[in-house]
Amino acid sequence: MQGGRLQTRDELREVFAQPGIKTDGALRMGYLMMHAELEGVVCSGPRRGKQFTYALLDERVSLPSGPA
């Protein structure tokens, strides 16, 4: 996902499978992505066709710099 690459859940399933992270079942992938969003690792991106995409939060959102 680095470099601003947006990925769908199906694409991320393949990435998770490489180190042996299981994403089978109807809800497991959804829970993994929800946890990543709540932890501030990823955020939702624009849809690609009918599929949702995800991006790294740090690359999509710029943090404020100090007190205003």
PDB file of N, CA, C, O and CB in Angstrom:
ATOM      1  N   MET A   1       0.814  -1.191   0.000  1.00  0.00           N
ATOM      2  CA  MET A   1       0.000   0.000   0.000  1.00  0.00           C
ATOM      3  C   MET A   1       0.862   1.262   0.000  1.00  0.00           C
ATOM      4  O   MET A   1       0.353   2.359  -0.231  1.00  0.00           O
ATOM      5  CB  MET A   1      -0.928  -0.006   1.197  1.00  0.00           C
ATOM      6  N   GLN A   2       2.128   1.119   0.250  1.00  0.00           N
ATOM      7  CA  GLN A   2       2.995   2.294   0.284  1.00  0.00           C
ATOM      8  C   GLN A   2       3.042   2.972  -1.069  1.00  0.00           C
ATOM      9  O   GLN A   2       2.872   2.337  -2.110  1.00  0.00           O
ATOM     10  CB  GLN A   2       4.401   1.911   0.724  1.00  0.00           C
ATOM     11  N   GLY A   3       3.274   4.265  -1.035  1.00  0.00           N
ATOM     12  CA  GLY A   3       3.357   5.024  -2.272  1.00  0.00           C
ATOM     13  C   GLY A   3       2.004   5.429  -2.818  1.00  0.00           C
ATOM     14  O   GLY A   3       1.871   5.726  -4.005  1.00  0.00           O
ATOM     15  N   GLY A   4       0.992   5.441  -1.950  1.00  0.00           N
ATOM     16  CA  GLY A   4      -0.329   5.882  -2.368  1.00  0.00           C
ATOM     17  C   GLY A   4      -1.130   4.841  -3.119  1.00  0.00           C
ATOM     18  O   GLY A   4      -2.158   5.168  -3.712  1.00  0.00           O
ATOM     19  N   ARG A   5      -0.679   3.577  -3.108  1.00  0.00           N
ATOM     20  CA  ARG A   5      -1.421   2.520  -3.808  1.00  0.00           C
ATOM     21  C   ARG A   5      -2.679   2.163  -3.044  1.00  0.00           C
ATOM     22  O   ARG A   5      -2.622   1.832  -1.860  1.00  0.00           O
ATOM     23  CB  ARG A   5      -0.548   1.270  -3.998  1.00  0.00           C
ATOM     24  N   LEU A   6      -3.794   2.229  -3.708  1.00  0.00           N
ATOM     25  CA  LEU A   6      -5.067   1.829  -3.134  1.00  0.00           C
ATOM     26  C   LEU A   6      -5.282   0.356  -3.429  1.00  0.00           C
ATOM     27  O   LEU A   6      -5.014  -0.102  -4.539  1.00  0.00           O
ATOM     28  CB  LEU A   6      -6.236   2.689  -3.690  1.00  0.00           C
ATOM     29  N   GLN A   7      -5.770  -0.396  -2.430  1.00  0.00           N
ATOM     30  CA  GLN A   7      -5.984  -1.818  -2.647  1.00  0.00           C
ATOM     31  C   GLN A   7      -7.368  -2.224  -2.166  1.00  0.00           C
ATOM     32  O   GLN A   7      -7.883  -1.703  -1.177  1.00  0.00           O
ATOM     33  CB  GLN A   7      -4.907  -2.641  -1.935  1.00  0.00           C
ATOM     34  N   THR A   8      -7.950  -3.164  -2.887  1.00  0.00           N
ATOM     35  CA  THR A   8      -9.258  -3.706  -2.515  1.00  0.00           C
ATOM     36  C   THR A   8      -9.064  -4.811  -1.473  1.00  0.00           C
ATOM     37  O   THR A   8      -7.941  -5.246  -1.219  1.00  0.00           O
ATOM     38  CB  THR A   8     -10.017  -4.253  -3.772  1.00  0.00           C
ATOM     39  N   ARG A   9     -10.159  -5.253  -0.883  1.00  0.00           N
ATOM     40  CA  ARG A   9     -10.087  -6.356   0.077  1.00  0.00           C
ATOM     41  C   ARG A   9      -9.536  -7.620  -0.576  1.00  0.00           C
ATOM     42  O   ARG A   9      -8.749  -8.343   0.034  1.00  0.00           O
ATOM     43  CB  ARG A   9     -11.470  -6.635   0.673  1.00  0.00           C
ATOM     44  N   ASP A  10      -9.946  -7.885  -1.808  1.00  0.00           N
ATOM     45  CA  ASP A  10      -9.448  -9.074  -2.504  1.00  0.00           C
ATOM     46  C   ASP A  10      -7.935  -8.999  -2.700  1.00  0.00           C
ATOM     47  O   ASP A  10      -7.237  -9.999  -2.526  1.00  0.00           O
ATOM     48  CB  ASP A  10     -10.150  -9.232  -3.863  1.00  0.00           C
ATOM     49  N   GLU A  11      -7.431  -7.833  -3.056  1.00  0.00           N
ATOM     50  CA  GLU A  11      -5.986  -7.663  -3.229  1.00  0.00           C
ATOM     51  C   GLU A  11      -5.261  -7.809  -1.894  1.00  0.00           C
ATOM     52  O   GLU A  11      -4.181  -8.396  -1.831  1.00  0.00           O
ATOM     53  CB  GLU A  11      -5.674  -6.289  -3.855  1.00  0.00           C
ATOM     54  N   LEU A  12      -5.850  -7.279  -0.838  1.00  0.00           N
ATOM     55  CA  LEU A  12      -5.234  -7.381   0.479  1.00  0.00           C
ATOM     56  C   LEU A  12      -5.275  -8.807   1.011  1.00  0.00           C
ATOM     57  O   LEU A  12      -4.383  -9.212   1.757  1.00  0.00           O
ATOM     58  CB  LEU A  12      -5.925  -6.445   1.454  1.00  0.00           C
ATOM     59  N   ARG A  13      -6.295  -9.573   0.641  1.00  0.00           N
ATOM     60  CA  ARG A  13      -6.364 -10.991   1.026  1.00  0.00           C
ATOM     61  C   ARG A  13      -5.109 -11.728   0.552  1.00  0.00           C
ATOM     62  O   ARG A  13      -4.540 -12.536   1.287  1.00  0.00           O
ATOM     63  CB  ARG A  13      -7.638 -11.660   0.433  1.00  0.00           C
ATOM     64  N   GLU A  14      -4.689 -11.445  -0.668  1.00  0.00           N
ATOM     65  CA  GLU A  14      -3.492 -12.073  -1.220  1.00  0.00           C
ATOM     66  C   GLU A  14      -2.242 -11.648  -0.449  1.00  0.00           C
ATOM     67  O   GLU A  14      -1.350 -12.463  -0.213  1.00  0.00           O
ATOM     68  CB  GLU A  14      -3.342 -11.719  -2.704  1.00  0.00           C
ATOM     69  N   VAL A  15      -2.177 -10.388  -0.062  1.00  0.00           N
ATOM     70  CA  VAL A  15      -1.041  -9.884   0.715  1.00  0.00           C
ATOM     71  C   VAL A  15      -0.997 -10.560   2.082  1.00  0.00           C
ATOM     72  O   VAL A  15       0.069 -10.976   2.536  1.00  0.00           O
ATOM     73  CB  VAL A  15      -1.127  -8.347   0.878  1.00  0.00           C
ATOM     74  N   PHE A  16      -2.150 -10.672   2.740  1.00  0.00           N
ATOM     75  CA  PHE A  16      -2.206 -11.303   4.060  1.00  0.00           C
ATOM     76  C   PHE A  16      -1.871 -12.795   3.990  1.00  0.00           C
ATOM     77  O   PHE A  16      -1.327 -13.352   4.944  1.00  0.00           O
ATOM     78  CB  PHE A  16      -3.593 -11.111   4.676  1.00  0.00           C
ATOM     79  N   ALA A  17      -2.188 -13.434   2.884  1.00  0.00           N
ATOM     80  CA  ALA A  17      -1.947 -14.867   2.738  1.00  0.00           C
ATOM     81  C   ALA A  17      -0.454 -15.195   2.684  1.00  0.00           C
ATOM     82  O   ALA A  17      -0.051 -16.280   3.103  1.00  0.00           O
ATOM     83  CB  ALA A  17      -2.636 -15.386   1.484  1.00  0.00           C
ATOM     84  N   GLN A  18       0.363 -14.288   2.182  1.00  0.00           N
ATOM     85  CA  GLN A  18       1.798 -14.557   2.022  1.00  0.00           C
ATOM     86  C   GLN A  18       2.480 -14.918   3.345  1.00  0.00           C
ATOM     87  O   GLN A  18       3.228 -15.895   3.380  1.00  0.00           O
ATOM     88  CB  GLN A  18       2.485 -13.345   1.412  1.00  0.00           C
ATOM     89  N   PRO A  19       2.255 -14.168   4.443  1.00  0.00           N
ATOM     90  CA  PRO A  19       2.875 -14.575   5.715  1.00  0.00           C
ATOM     91  C   PRO A  19       2.021 -15.566   6.502  1.00  0.00           C
ATOM     92  O   PRO A  19       2.380 -15.933   7.621  1.00  0.00           O
ATOM     93  CB  PRO A  19       3.142 -13.353   6.572  1.00  0.00           C
ATOM     94  N   GLY A  20       0.898 -16.004   5.936  1.00  0.00           N
ATOM     95  CA  GLY A  20       0.068 -17.010   6.587  1.00  0.00           C
ATOM     96  C   GLY A  20      -1.073 -16.468   7.427  1.00  0.00           C
ATOM     97  O   GLY A  20      -1.614 -17.191   8.264  1.00  0.00           O
ATOM     98  N   ILE A  21      -1.453 -15.208   7.225  1.00  0.00           N
ATOM     99  CA  ILE A  21      -2.588 -14.631   7.949  1.00  0.00           C
ATOM    100  C   ILE A  21      -3.865 -15.118   7.281  1.00  0.00           C
ATOM    101  O   ILE A  21      -4.075 -14.892   6.089  1.00  0.00           O
ATOM    102  CB  ILE A  21      -2.524 -13.059   7.970  1.00  0.00           C
ATOM    103  N   LYS A  22      -4.708 -15.781   8.042  1.00  0.00           N
ATOM    104  CA  LYS A  22      -5.942 -16.344   7.487  1.00  0.00           C
ATOM    105  C   LYS A  22      -6.996 -15.251   7.304  1.00  0.00           C
ATOM    106  O   LYS A  22      -7.215 -14.423   8.189  1.00  0.00           O
ATOM    107  CB  LYS A  22      -6.486 -17.463   8.403  1.00  0.00           C
ATOM    108  N   THR A  23      -7.636 -15.269   6.150  1.00  0.00           N
ATOM    109  CA  THR A  23      -8.694 -14.300   5.853  1.00  0.00           C
ATOM    110  C   THR A  23      -9.957 -15.006   5.377  1.00  0.00           C
ATOM    111  O   THR A  23     -10.815 -14.396   4.740  1.00  0.00           O
ATOM    112  CB  THR A  23      -8.222 -13.293   4.794  1.00  0.00           C
ATOM    113  N   ASP A  24     -10.065 -16.292   5.689  1.00  0.00           N
ATOM    114  CA  ASP A  24     -11.224 -17.059   5.241  1.00  0.00           C
ATOM    115  C   ASP A  24     -12.449 -16.733   6.097  1.00  0.00           C
ATOM    116  O   ASP A  24     -12.337 -16.110   7.153  1.00  0.00           O
ATOM    117  CB  ASP A  24     -10.922 -18.569   5.291  1.00  0.00           C
ATOM    118  N   GLY A  25     -13.578 -17.151   5.637  1.00  0.00           N
ATOM    119  CA  GLY A  25     -14.821 -16.877   6.353  1.00  0.00           C
ATOM    120  C   GLY A  25     -15.442 -15.573   5.886  1.00  0.00           C
ATOM    121  O   GLY A  25     -14.769 -14.713   5.319  1.00  0.00           O
ATOM    122  N   ALA A  26     -16.714 -15.446   6.130  1.00  0.00           N
ATOM    123  CA  ALA A  26     -17.464 -14.290   5.636  1.00  0.00           C
ATOM    124  C   ALA A  26     -17.092 -12.991   6.344  1.00  0.00           C
ATOM    125  O   ALA A  26     -17.175 -11.918   5.745  1.00  0.00           O
ATOM    126  CB  ALA A  26     -18.943 -14.539   5.791  1.00  0.00           C
ATOM    127  N   LEU A  27     -16.688 -13.071   7.597  1.00  0.00           N
ATOM    128  CA  LEU A  27     -16.469 -11.842   8.363  1.00  0.00           C
ATOM    129  C   LEU A  27     -15.013 -11.533   8.692  1.00  0.00           C
ATOM    130  O   LEU A  27     -14.681 -10.389   9.002  1.00  0.00           O
ATOM    131  CB  LEU A  27     -17.229 -11.920   9.625  1.00  0.00           C
ATOM    132  N   ARG A  28     -14.153 -12.520   8.629  1.00  0.00           N
ATOM    133  CA  ARG A  28     -12.778 -12.336   9.111  1.00  0.00           C
ATOM    134  C   ARG A  28     -12.051 -11.166   8.441  1.00  0.00           C
ATOM    135  O   ARG A  28     -11.434 -10.354   9.131  1.00  0.00           O
ATOM    136  CB  ARG A  28     -11.989 -13.604   8.887  1.00  0.00           C
ATOM    137  N   MET A  29     -12.115 -11.068   7.122  1.00  0.00           N
ATOM    138  CA  MET A  29     -11.428  -9.977   6.419  1.00  0.00           C
ATOM    139  C   MET A  29     -12.006  -8.634   6.835  1.00  0.00           C
ATOM    140  O   MET A  29     -11.265  -7.669   7.025  1.00  0.00           O
ATOM    141  CB  MET A  29     -11.541 -10.155   4.891  1.00  0.00           C
ATOM    142  N   GLY A  30     -13.318  -8.568   6.977  1.00  0.00           N
ATOM    143  CA  GLY A  30     -13.949  -7.334   7.421  1.00  0.00           C
ATOM    144  C   GLY A  30     -13.467  -6.906   8.793  1.00  0.00           C
ATOM    145  O   GLY A  30     -13.217  -5.725   9.034  1.00  0.00           O
ATOM    146  N   TYR A  31     -13.337  -7.885   9.703  1.00  0.00           N
ATOM    147  CA  TYR A  31     -12.844  -7.574  11.054  1.00  0.00           C
ATOM    148  C   TYR A  31     -11.389  -7.113  11.022  1.00  0.00           C
ATOM    149  O   TYR A  31     -11.014  -6.185  11.738  1.00  0.00           O
ATOM    150  CB  TYR A  31     -12.982  -8.801  11.969  1.00  0.00           C
ATOM    151  N   LEU A  32     -10.569  -7.763  10.189  1.00  0.00           N
ATOM    152  CA  LEU A  32      -9.172  -7.345  10.079  1.00  0.00           C
ATOM    153  C   LEU A  32      -9.064  -5.903   9.592  1.00  0.00           C
ATOM    154  O   LEU A  32      -8.282  -5.115  10.124  1.00  0.00           O
ATOM    155  CB  LEU A  32      -8.410  -8.277   9.133  1.00  0.00           C
ATOM    156  N   MET A  33      -9.859  -5.565   8.570  1.00  0.00           N
ATOM    157  CA  MET A  33      -9.788  -4.206   8.027  1.00  0.00           C
ATOM    158  C   MET A  33     -10.383  -3.191   9.004  1.00  0.00           C
ATOM    159  O   MET A  33      -9.879  -2.074   9.124  1.00  0.00           O
ATOM    160  CB  MET A  33     -10.521  -4.130   6.677  1.00  0.00           C
ATOM    161  N   MET A  34     -11.445  -3.574   9.697  1.00  0.00           N
ATOM    162  CA  MET A  34     -12.039  -2.684  10.692  1.00  0.00           C
ATOM    163  C   MET A  34     -11.028  -2.399  11.807  1.00  0.00           C
ATOM    164  O   MET A  34     -10.894  -1.257  12.248  1.00  0.00           O
ATOM    165  CB  MET A  34     -13.337  -3.306  11.278  1.00  0.00           C
ATOM    166  N   HIS A  35     -10.329  -3.420  12.255  1.00  0.00           N
ATOM    167  CA  HIS A  35      -9.315  -3.244  13.298  1.00  0.00           C
ATOM    168  C   HIS A  35      -8.200  -2.313  12.804  1.00  0.00           C
ATOM    169  O   HIS A  35      -7.758  -1.427  13.535  1.00  0.00           O
ATOM    170  CB  HIS A  35      -8.726  -4.616  13.722  1.00  0.00           C
ATOM    171  N   ALA A  36      -7.756  -2.516  11.574  1.00  0.00           N
ATOM    172  CA  ALA A  36      -6.707  -1.656  11.011  1.00  0.00           C
ATOM    173  C   ALA A  36      -7.168  -0.207  10.914  1.00  0.00           C
ATOM    174  O   ALA A  36      -6.376   0.711  11.129  1.00  0.00           O
ATOM    175  CB  ALA A  36      -6.289  -2.162   9.625  1.00  0.00           C
ATOM    176  N   GLU A  37      -8.441   0.006  10.593  1.00  0.00           N
ATOM    177  CA  GLU A  37      -8.975   1.372  10.539  1.00  0.00           C
ATOM    178  C   GLU A  37      -9.050   1.983  11.932  1.00  0.00           C
ATOM    179  O   GLU A  37      -8.678   3.142  12.118  1.00  0.00           O
ATOM    180  CB  GLU A  37     -10.366   1.382   9.887  1.00  0.00           C
ATOM    181  N   LEU A  38      -9.524   1.221  12.912  1.00  0.00           N
ATOM    182  CA  LEU A  38      -9.636   1.730  14.280  1.00  0.00           C
ATOM    183  C   LEU A  38      -8.275   2.019  14.894  1.00  0.00           C
ATOM    184  O   LEU A  38      -8.151   2.912  15.732  1.00  0.00           O
ATOM    185  CB  LEU A  38     -10.387   0.737  15.146  1.00  0.00           C
ATOM    186  N   GLU A  39      -7.262   1.281  14.490  1.00  0.00           N
ATOM    187  CA  GLU A  39      -5.898   1.504  14.990  1.00  0.00           C
ATOM    188  C   GLU A  39      -5.190   2.643  14.262  1.00  0.00           C
ATOM    189  O   GLU A  39      -4.076   3.016  14.630  1.00  0.00           O
ATOM    190  CB  GLU A  39      -5.080   0.230  14.856  1.00  0.00           C
ATOM    191  N   GLY A  40      -5.825   3.193  13.236  1.00  0.00           N
ATOM    192  CA  GLY A  40      -5.236   4.312  12.508  1.00  0.00           C
ATOM    193  C   GLY A  40      -4.154   3.904  11.521  1.00  0.00           C
ATOM    194  O   GLY A  40      -3.275   4.704  11.199  1.00  0.00           O
ATOM    195  N   VAL A  41      -4.209   2.676  11.040  1.00  0.00           N
ATOM    196  CA  VAL A  41      -3.225   2.197  10.070  1.00  0.00           C
ATOM    197  C   VAL A  41      -3.703   2.466   8.644  1.00  0.00           C
ATOM    198  O   VAL A  41      -2.939   2.938   7.802  1.00  0.00           O
ATOM    199  CB  VAL A  41      -2.958   0.693  10.269  1.00  0.00           C
ATOM    200  N   VAL A  42      -4.967   2.161   8.386  1.00  0.00           N
ATOM    201  CA  VAL A  42      -5.530   2.360   7.053  1.00  0.00           C
ATOM    202  C   VAL A  42      -6.796   3.208   7.138  1.00  0.00           C
ATOM    203  O   VAL A  42      -7.367   3.399   8.212  1.00  0.00           O
ATOM    204  CB  VAL A  42      -5.834   1.002   6.381  1.00  0.00           C
ATOM    205  N   CYS A  43      -7.214   3.705   5.997  1.00  0.00           N
ATOM    206  CA  CYS A  43      -8.487   4.409   5.900  1.00  0.00           C
ATOM    207  C   CYS A  43      -9.143   4.011   4.578  1.00  0.00           C
ATOM    208  O   CYS A  43      -8.487   3.486   3.679  1.00  0.00           O
ATOM    209  CB  CYS A  43      -8.291   5.968   5.995  1.00  0.00           C
ATOM    210  N   SER A  44     -10.412   4.263   4.480  1.00  0.00           N
ATOM    211  CA  SER A  44     -11.138   3.949   3.256  1.00  0.00           C
ATOM    212  C   SER A  44     -10.708   4.883   2.143  1.00  0.00           C
ATOM    213  O   SER A  44     -10.458   6.069   2.358  1.00  0.00           O
ATOM    214  CB  SER A  44     -12.653   4.043   3.480  1.00  0.00           C
ATOM    215  N   GLY A  45     -10.630   4.326   0.959  1.00  0.00           N
ATOM    216  CA  GLY A  45     -10.317   5.118  -0.224  1.00  0.00           C
ATOM    217  C   GLY A  45     -11.534   5.154  -1.124  1.00  0.00           C
ATOM    218  O   GLY A  45     -12.602   4.672  -0.746  1.00  0.00           O
ATOM    219  N   PRO A  46     -11.386   5.717  -2.308  1.00  0.00           N
ATOM    220  CA  PRO A  46     -12.504   5.751  -3.252  1.00  0.00           C
ATOM    221  C   PRO A  46     -12.813   4.359  -3.781  1.00  0.00           C
ATOM    222  O   PRO A  46     -11.961   3.470  -3.765  1.00  0.00           O
ATOM    223  CB  PRO A  46     -12.196   6.697  -4.415  1.00  0.00           C
ATOM    224  N   ARG A  47     -14.027   4.184  -4.244  1.00  0.00           N
ATOM    225  CA  ARG A  47     -14.409   2.888  -4.819  1.00  0.00           C
ATOM    226  C   ARG A  47     -13.721   2.679  -6.146  1.00  0.00           C
ATOM    227  O   ARG A  47     -13.469   3.613  -6.908  1.00  0.00           O
ATOM    228  CB  ARG A  47     -15.931   2.790  -4.994  1.00  0.00           C
ATOM    229  N   ARG A  48     -13.422   1.398  -6.396  1.00  0.00           N
ATOM    230  CA  ARG A  48     -12.922   0.982  -7.702  1.00  0.00           C
ATOM    231  C   ARG A  48     -14.002   0.078  -8.268  1.00  0.00           C
ATOM    232  O   ARG A  48     -14.076  -1.105  -7.938  1.00  0.00           O
ATOM    233  CB  ARG A  48     -11.504   0.248  -7.614  1.00  0.00           C
ATOM    234  N   GLY A  49     -14.838   0.648  -9.124  1.00  0.00           N
ATOM    235  CA  GLY A  49     -16.019  -0.074  -9.588  1.00  0.00           C
ATOM    236  C   GLY A  49     -16.964  -0.226  -8.411  1.00  0.00           C
ATOM    237  O   GLY A  49     -17.391   0.769  -7.824  1.00  0.00           O
ATOM    238  N   LYS A  50     -17.293  -1.454  -8.063  1.00  0.00           N
ATOM    239  CA  LYS A  50     -18.178  -1.705  -6.928  1.00  0.00           C
ATOM    240  C   LYS A  50     -17.404  -2.072  -5.662  1.00  0.00           C
ATOM    241  O   LYS A  50     -18.000  -2.308  -4.611  1.00  0.00           O
ATOM    242  CB  LYS A  50     -19.158  -2.813  -7.270  1.00  0.00           C
ATOM    243  N   GLN A  51     -16.077  -2.119  -5.767  1.00  0.00           N
ATOM    244  CA  GLN A  51     -15.272  -2.536  -4.627  1.00  0.00           C
ATOM    245  C   GLN A  51     -14.719  -1.332  -3.874  1.00  0.00           C
ATOM    246  O   GLN A  51     -14.329  -0.328  -4.470  1.00  0.00           O
ATOM    247  CB  GLN A  51     -14.133  -3.437  -5.086  1.00  0.00           C
ATOM    248  N   PHE A  52     -14.694  -1.458  -2.549  1.00  0.00           N
ATOM    249  CA  PHE A  52     -14.082  -0.437  -1.718  1.00  0.00           C
ATOM    250  C   PHE A  52     -12.569  -0.602  -1.763  1.00  0.00           C
ATOM    251  O   PHE A  52     -12.067  -1.712  -1.939  1.00  0.00           O
ATOM    252  CB  PHE A  52     -14.604  -0.517  -0.263  1.00  0.00           C
ATOM    253  N   THR A  53     -11.850   0.486  -1.607  1.00  0.00           N
ATOM    254  CA  THR A  53     -10.398   0.423  -1.538  1.00  0.00           C
ATOM    255  C   THR A  53      -9.939   0.945  -0.183  1.00  0.00           C
ATOM    256  O   THR A  53     -10.689   1.595   0.545  1.00  0.00           O
ATOM    257  CB  THR A  53      -9.750   1.232  -2.689  1.00  0.00           C
ATOM    258  N   TYR A  54      -8.684   0.641   0.132  1.00  0.00           N
ATOM    259  CA  TYR A  54      -8.063   1.087   1.370  1.00  0.00           C
ATOM    260  C   TYR A  54      -6.709   1.694   1.048  1.00  0.00           C
ATOM    261  O   TYR A  54      -6.058   1.319   0.073  1.00  0.00           O
ATOM    262  CB  TYR A  54      -7.921  -0.081   2.382  1.00  0.00           C
ATOM    263  N   ALA A  55      -6.294   2.643   1.888  1.00  0.00           N
ATOM    264  CA  ALA A  55      -5.003   3.299   1.732  1.00  0.00           C
ATOM    265  C   ALA A  55      -4.383   3.456   3.113  1.00  0.00           C
ATOM    266  O   ALA A  55      -5.077   3.389   4.127  1.00  0.00           O
ATOM    267  CB  ALA A  55      -5.147   4.683   1.016  1.00  0.00           C
ATOM    268  N   LEU A  56      -3.076   3.665   3.142  1.00  0.00           N
ATOM    269  CA  LEU A  56      -2.422   3.938   4.415  1.00  0.00           C
ATOM    270  C   LEU A  56      -2.867   5.317   4.907  1.00  0.00           C
ATOM    271  O   LEU A  56      -2.820   6.296   4.161  1.00  0.00           O
ATOM    272  CB  LEU A  56      -0.865   3.865   4.276  1.00  0.00           C
ATOM    273  N   LEU A  57      -3.291   5.381   6.143  1.00  0.00           N
ATOM    274  CA  LEU A  57      -3.806   6.637   6.701  1.00  0.00           C
ATOM    275  C   LEU A  57      -2.756   7.739   6.658  1.00  0.00           C
ATOM    276  O   LEU A  57      -3.064   8.872   6.288  1.00  0.00           O
ATOM    277  CB  LEU A  57      -4.276   6.425   8.140  1.00  0.00           C
ATOM    278  N   ASP A  58      -1.518   7.420   7.033  1.00  0.00           N
ATOM    279  CA  ASP A  58      -0.458   8.437   7.057  1.00  0.00           C
ATOM    280  C   ASP A  58      -0.219   9.077   5.697  1.00  0.00           C
ATOM    281  O   ASP A  58       0.229  10.221   5.617  1.00  0.00           O
ATOM    282  CB  ASP A  58       0.830   7.826   7.552  1.00  0.00           C
ATOM    283  N   GLU A  59      -0.517   8.345   4.632  1.00  0.00           N
ATOM    284  CA  GLU A  59      -0.295   8.882   3.286  1.00  0.00           C
ATOM    285  C   GLU A  59      -1.500   9.664   2.773  1.00  0.00           C
ATOM    286  O   GLU A  59      -1.368  10.457   1.840  1.00  0.00           O
ATOM    287  CB  GLU A  59       0.029   7.754   2.320  1.00  0.00           C
ATOM    288  N   ARG A  60      -2.664   9.454   3.366  1.00  0.00           N
ATOM    289  CA  ARG A  60      -3.879  10.146   2.881  1.00  0.00           C
ATOM    290  C   ARG A  60      -4.215  11.369   3.702  1.00  0.00           C
ATOM    291  O   ARG A  60      -4.858  12.291   3.200  1.00  0.00           O
ATOM    292  CB  ARG A  60      -5.065   9.202   2.892  1.00  0.00           C
ATOM    293  N   VAL A  61      -3.796  11.398   4.952  1.00  0.00           N
ATOM    294  CA  VAL A  61      -4.168  12.484   5.858  1.00  0.00           C
ATOM    295  C   VAL A  61      -2.907  13.132   6.393  1.00  0.00           C
ATOM    296  O   VAL A  61      -2.031  12.458   6.936  1.00  0.00           O
ATOM    297  CB  VAL A  61      -5.057  11.969   7.021  1.00  0.00           C
ATOM    298  N   SER A  62      -2.820  14.434   6.239  1.00  0.00           N
ATOM    299  CA  SER A  62      -1.679  15.130   6.812  1.00  0.00           C
ATOM    300  C   SER A  62      -2.039  15.598   8.225  1.00  0.00           C
ATOM    301  O   SER A  62      -3.109  16.159   8.458  1.00  0.00           O
ATOM    302  CB  SER A  62      -1.253  16.332   5.916  1.00  0.00           C
ATOM    303  N   LEU A  63      -1.132  15.356   9.146  1.00  0.00           N
ATOM    304  CA  LEU A  63      -1.364  15.730  10.536  1.00  0.00           C
ATOM    305  C   LEU A  63      -1.066  17.218  10.728  1.00  0.00           C
ATOM    306  O   LEU A  63      -0.169  17.765  10.086  1.00  0.00           O
ATOM    307  CB  LEU A  63      -0.493  14.869  11.490  1.00  0.00           C
ATOM    308  N   PRO A  64      -1.825  17.870  11.616  1.00  0.00           N
ATOM    309  CA  PRO A  64      -1.559  19.287  11.889  1.00  0.00           C
ATOM    310  C   PRO A  64      -0.187  19.445  12.530  1.00  0.00           C
ATOM    311  O   PRO A  64       0.280  18.566  13.254  1.00  0.00           O
ATOM    312  CB  PRO A  64      -2.653  19.888  12.805  1.00  0.00           C
ATOM    313  N   SER A  65       0.443  20.564  12.256  1.00  0.00           N
ATOM    314  CA  SER A  65       1.787  20.814  12.810  1.00  0.00           C
ATOM    315  C   SER A  65       1.699  21.813  13.954  1.00  0.00           C
ATOM    316  O   SER A  65       1.570  23.017  13.732  1.00  0.00           O
ATOM    317  CB  SER A  65       2.755  21.340  11.710  1.00  0.00           C
ATOM    318  N   GLY A  66       1.769  21.311  15.162  1.00  0.00           N
ATOM    319  CA  GLY A  66       1.818  22.141  16.356  1.00  0.00           C
ATOM    320  C   GLY A  66       0.595  22.985  16.581  1.00  0.00           C
ATOM    321  O   GLY A  66      -0.369  22.916  15.819  1.00  0.00           O
ATOM    322  N   PRO A  67       0.631  23.797  17.646  1.00  0.00           N
ATOM    323  CA  PRO A  67      -0.502  24.676  17.991  1.00  0.00           C
ATOM    324  C   PRO A  67      -0.687  25.793  16.967  1.00  0.00           C
ATOM    325  O   PRO A  67       0.274  26.306  16.394  1.00  0.00           O
ATOM    326  CB  PRO A  67      -0.297  25.285  19.383  1.00  0.00           C
ATOM    327  N   ALA A  68      -1.925  26.145  16.761  1.00  0.00           N
ATOM    328  CA  ALA A  68      -2.240  27.204  15.779  1.00  0.00           C
ATOM    329  C   ALA A  68      -2.122  28.571  16.399  1.00  0.00           C
ATOM    330  O   ALA A  68      -2.349  29.576  15.725  1.00  0.00           O
ATOM    331  CB  ALA A  68      -3.647  27.019  15.209  1.00  0.00           C
TER     332      ALA A  68
END
